[in-house]
Amino acid sequence: MTRSDKHENLKNLPGIDHLLELSKKNKSFLDIPRSVILESVRTALEIIRKNILANIETPINDDTILMQMHVLAKEKIRPRLVNVINATGVVLHTNLGRALLCDDALKNITRIAQSYSNLELKIETGKRGIRYEAVDELICELTGAQSAIVVNNNAGAVLLALNTIAENTQVVVSRGELVEIGGSFRIPDVMSKSGCILKEVGTTNRTHLKDYETAISDNTGLFLKVHASNYKIEGFTASVSLKDLVSLGKNTNIPVMEDLGSGTLIDFSKYGLPPEPTVADSVRSGADIVTFSGDKLLGGPQTGIIVGRKETIDQIKKNPLTRALRVDKLTLAALESTLKLYRDEEKAIRKIPTLRMLTLSFKDICKKADLLFKTIKKDIGFLADIDFADLNSRPGGGSFPELNLPTRCVTIQPENMSVSKLEINMRLATPAIIGRIENNQYILDPRTIQDGQEAIISSTLAKILIKNDQ
Ligand SMILES: *Cc1c(COP(=O)(O)O)cnc(C)c1O
């Protein structure tokens, strides 16, 4: 193209107003906001201008520009937060949104969101009420604690509790418990942000009661125990039990706090999982304050739950930080409904998705695997090797470190596509399907696949592999 040709082409580009007028008459633009269409006209023309200047052949007519505008506009209005299918077997997958809410919670969210509520009104007196009252009695009933408060998440709960109890004082923590959770939550950092002075004691693998004892100074404000959550130290180890730390605290008049992380309300050992101390156990051991997450093993909405002695919780309620970390009414609605189910453990296991998936029997997993296998075999049996593999699922969310839950997966090895390319295509599908690769096979773990998703997985596989085969 000569310079004058380029000039001619640029001059001949249709105008913005003309294209906008055309889009108004075009049905496919009906549901797209004008502001988005305007932006897509500008972008489409910009692309064409660049192509002309770079000597790239570009059709310049109203129809092709309108088509390009439509593609750009659709991309702009596409929802960013979308559903994905979790075929990883990791039940509490932080990247995939952690706990799925139970039906009761969903119904209660809708009920409370659509109408005014008594969120901060005492109906009996007509006076101002306290928002946490929707759940604090229930939490106390389920944990045996004197008092409770709920905040935005457990990181917030730890920050708030440390700041309230121990600002400007030394907080004694074992070196084996200075953990990092999910990259941005590190005990030493939270400690300094809450205005406390970290006093490390013991060693990575062994800490004894006398380490805590000798660390006590005039300025000691708290003993803190942190659940190691996402890792486990094995071999020559020693740690101080919460009970022993509590008696040292009683003798020396120093409060004791435990950050449980996951915090379960039921004893999972009854269901074949390793014993994990419940929140009630920690309360019974005499900790002044215990904090845990609402969307880990509890299976509820994102929250941080703080339970403990009434005086300490009252102090926390008065801390101005509490207002900055307060929970929304929808969260409270979901939490109330989820917690209510725990009054009947059998019901909780059946209705709370996290508990249901974690306690799924191997027999039931095999049934799910069978259905998935048969559906996939029927759709793409001629394009891939499909088999079973007995592997392990993981609970995730920093709960039960190292625990492997026996599971039966379906494995896929395509004939004409690499396993890594299949994994990418499944992830880019709508809805996105998140599986994993192990031993050069694409793995689908039925534990976290919800009823009815088998057909979606299978038809997505078929679309990808058949298109590739043509
Ligand atoms: C997960 C976890 C946290 C952070 O809880 P969030 O609810 O994710 O804020 C803090 N402490 C421990 C020990 C944890 O396992």
The ligand as an SDF file (V2000), in Angstrom:
LIG
                    3D

 15 15  0  0  0  0  0  0  0  0999 V2000
   -7.3090  -20.2070   57.2980 C   0  0  0  0  0  0  0  0  0  0  0  0
   -6.6340  -19.7280   58.5150 C   0  0  0  0  0  0  0  0  0  0  0  0
   -6.6630  -18.3620   58.8470 C   0  0  0  0  0  0  0  0  0  0  0  0
   -7.3210  -17.3400   57.9720 C   0  0  0  0  0  0  0  0  0  0  0  0
   -8.7030  -17.5280   57.9570 O   0  0  0  0  0  0  0  0  0  0  0  0
   -9.6040  -16.8000   56.8320 P   0  0  0  0  0  0  0  0  0  0  0  0
  -10.9980  -17.1690   57.2390 O   0  0  0  0  0  0  0  0  0  0  0  0
   -9.1780  -17.3450   55.5320 O   0  0  0  0  0  0  0  0  0  0  0  0
   -9.3450  -15.3460   56.9590 O   0  0  0  0  0  0  0  0  0  0  0  0
   -6.0340  -17.9730   59.9950 C   0  0  0  0  0  0  0  0  0  0  0  0
   -5.4110  -18.8720   60.7980 N   0  0  0  0  0  0  0  0  0  0  0  0
   -5.3670  -20.1940   60.5140 C   0  0  0  0  0  0  0  0  0  0  0  0
   -4.6430  -21.1230   61.4290 C   0  0  0  0  0  0  0  0  0  0  0  0
   -5.9800  -20.6610   59.3470 C   0  0  0  0  0  0  0  0  0  0  0  0
   -5.9390  -21.9690   59.0530 O   0  0  0  0  0  0  0  0  0  0  0  0
  1  2  1  0
  2  3  1  0
  2 14  2  0
  3  4  1  0
  3 10  2  0
  4  5  1  0
  5  6  1  0
  6  7  2  0
  6  8  1  0
  6  9  1  0
 10 11  1  0
 11 12  2  0
 12 13  1  0
 12 14  1  0
 14 15  1  0
M  END
$$$$
